[in-house]
Amino acid sequence: MYIPRREYSDIIEKRIRDLKLGYRQNIAILGDELCGKTTLIHHILNELCDNYIVPVYLEARPDNLDSFCRRFIGVMLYNFLSNSAIPLKEDLSFLINKSSKYIPKTSEKIKGILNALAKRKKINIFTELLSLCESLNQESGKFCVVIFDEFHNLETLQVKNLYGEWSKLLITQKNTMFIIISSAKAKAKNILTKNLALLFGNFETLTIEPFDIPLSETYLKHKLSGLALTPGLKSFLVHFTGGCPFYLKVISESLTASSGANLTQIIENLLFEASGILSQRFSNYMKRFLDSPRSQDYLEILNAIACGQNKQKELAVKLHKTKSEIEARLDFLIETDVISRNADFLKINDRVFGFWLKFVFQEKSHSLTFNAKNQKDFFRKNIETMIQDYLISSQRPLIERIQEILHMFENETLQLERKKIRLNRFREIKAIEFNRASIKHGLIGRSGDCVWIIAIKNEPLAETDISEFARECKKYQHKTQRKVIISLCDIDTNAHLRAMEEKIIMWDLNNLNQIFDYFSKPRLIMNTRQNYAFAAQTLK
């Protein structure tokens, strides 16, 4: 089952169409593992019906140059001939022979590359290989779209000056489009910034995020259509997986395939049992740290972050390390895309991995006995508690949940939408009502040097709402104000512009859930109107 992701596919498809019109824009697709990057590209290629586009998709796995070149040539020729009515075989000699009738010069160049490889003459082979696309265009009028999945693995080919040679081709060859994909976000960004940062032939970067809440709910609706799973438990799955397509798929398929097993049992089978798919995945993932000379430090940092101790100053105290030592350990974990930093906060990028660390790896490591039954019972109890905490939290009025978060602020800094905000420690927080038609409810928080005025709206936000809120804020005679509007629905473009003029901070549902994440509180997932049930007694 494929869930359309038009915000990404529309851009990629347009860039492919524009290639034939003389406008070439290369694309870099970055995102965490299992977030759907490869699925997205495969879907676009499967839907591609254009005889003038030759897709050349290669997984850039650790490989030798000879094997890589043969795979590249084979894929290019196979897709070039795919519309020729010739019965095709996945045999390189066969494909070269059949292609020579249509692209003789390109075929001769291919033979030259293969001959050089056979004689171990590998100088400039990578450049010659990629130049085949331009040669094919000159002979046939067709355009190659070259896709390197996990492109950073091209470094294993041991091509001298790999990115330097590639950069020259990107500048001079205008009829070939490159789409590069990578799950190693930190490393890929470094390559794009330092090695492939070009005036011409540069890469447009698309960052693929997990499914948002509506997409996650749509996916589960289709996958679990035959199961009597409550809306609350479906919402919990969206919260638990963070919208990661792979985890949604694994859990929903396990639920569908099970004979009466409940959600707790399914999570236990997947995460706790040694034979579970996710348990095996995370156990193998941990090996990259266990083989490191600083393995114990890395494990302690990961365990601490998983348990909610996600600020650098907390880690320094916990690990009894200096600031520079902690920074060095964090830099390694950030560079390997295990964690990410947001101002004063740290988080484990993979939510489910973080849960496994906290309730499986850490518990088994610290257990004083080898009693698997006791460990399993404890794990099951933790799952049940987590589900119940989520369900109880989801029924609380939103204003209460936001008020709880505000009480947790300790003068940290957090970045939301490229803007850093100091989260003041408040001495007083209370609910307020605005005397306005469209914005009625909110909160006010007072710290030593600042007052926060927060409005909350569960309906689409318009420019007039901003104006009303700005007038309302003028009633509070405080030199330093932090004006915030939390909107659970769409925000009009004009409203955004007006908010900038009035120096009002806008938080949408995604921003709010980021804050919940950093303070280890359940995300807001359920229907907006249900979550926005302001209890009358709360406002009194």
C-alpha positions, 0 to 999 in steps of 0.5 A: 500500500502506497500513501501519496506524498504529493508535497515531495513527488510533485517537486521531483516529477516537475524537475524531471519534466523540466529536464526535457525543456532545457532546465536541469535541477539536480535533487538531494533527498535526505531523511532518517532511515525507513522514512520512505525515501526509496519508496517515494522514488520507486513509486515515481519511477513506476508511474513514469511514462515518458519515452524520452526519460531513461531512469538509472536507479542504483543502490550505492552499496559498498562495492568495487568499481568493476561491479558498480560500473557493470550495474550502472551500464546494465540498468541504463541500457535496459531502461533505454531499450524498455520501449523498443519492443525487444524482449529483454534479458538481464544480460550485459552482453545482450544489452550492449549488442541490442543497443549498438543498433541505436546508439553505436557511439555510446556502445563503443564507449561502453566497450572501452570502459569494460575493456579498461576495467578488465585491464585494471586501468581505472583512471577516469573510469567514474567520469567516463561512466557518467559521461555515457548519459550525455553520449546517449542523449546526443545519439538518441535525444533521450535524457538520463535521470541518474538516481544514487540511493545512499549516495555517500557509499560511492566513497567505497569505490575508492575513486580518486577525487570522486567529488571533484570529478563529479562536480565538473560533470555536473557543471558541463553536462546539462542534459543529465539529471542527478537525484541523490538519496541519503539516510546519513543526513549529517554526512550528506549535508557536509558533502553537499556543503563542501564538495558539491556546492556549485554555482551551476548544477547545484542540488535542491535539497528535499528533507523527507519527514515521517508521515504527518498525523493525517497521513498516519491515520489514513495509513492505519485506517486502510491497514487495520480496516478489518480490526476492532482497534479503538481510535485511542489505540490507533492514535497511540500508534501514531504517537509511538511510531512518530509516523515512521512508515516502516514501524506503522507497517510492521506493527499494523501487519503484525496486528492483522496477521495475529490471531487475537493478540492485542497491541501490548502483545504485538509490541512485546513480540516485536521489541522484547523477544530476541526473534522479533523483527525490531529487536533484531534490528536494534540489537544489530544497530547497537553493534556500531557503539559496542565496538567503539573505545568510547562505547560505555560513554555512548551507551550512557548518553543514549540511555539518559536521553531515552529516559528524558535527561536530554540536556547537555548540562544534565549529561555532564553531571550524570557521566561525571565528564567535562564539557569538552568530553561530553561535546566530543561524544555528542558530536560523534552521535550527531555525525552518525545521525543517532541523535540530533541537537536543538539548542539546549535539547537533545533527542534520539532521532528514532522514537521506537529505538529510544523506547527499546533502549529504555525498556528493553536494552537498559532493563536487560543490562541492569537486571540482576537475574536471568529470569526472562519471565520477570523481565518480560512481565516488567516490559509488558507492564511498562507498555501498558502503563505507557498506553494508559498514560497516553490515553489519559493525557489525550482526554485532558483539556489542551489548555491543561497540557500546555500549562503543564509544559510551561511549568517545566520551562527552566530558562532553556533555549529551543529553536522552532521554525529557525527562531530560537526562543528562551523558555523562561522559568515562570513564577505564575501561570494561569488561564485567561479569557480574551474579550474577543469574538474569534480568540477567546482562550489562552494562558499568561505566564509571568517570569522575573523579566518577561510575560508570556501571553498565549492564545489558543485557537482550534479553528483556521487562523486568519489575519483578523485574529492576529489583529485582535490578539495584538490589541489584546496584548496591549492591555498588559503593560509589561516592557518585555512581552512574548506573544504566542498564538497556538493554532491547531488548524491551517494558518492563512498566509496573510496571517503569517505576514501580519504575525511577523509585523506584530512580532507574534510567534506562531506555533502549529500542531507540529511545533507543539508536538516538538515541545511535548517531545523535548519534555517527554510528554505524549503528543497531541494526536487525536481529533482537534476538536476532541483535544480542544475540549476546554473544561469549564471548570479549568477556566474558572 
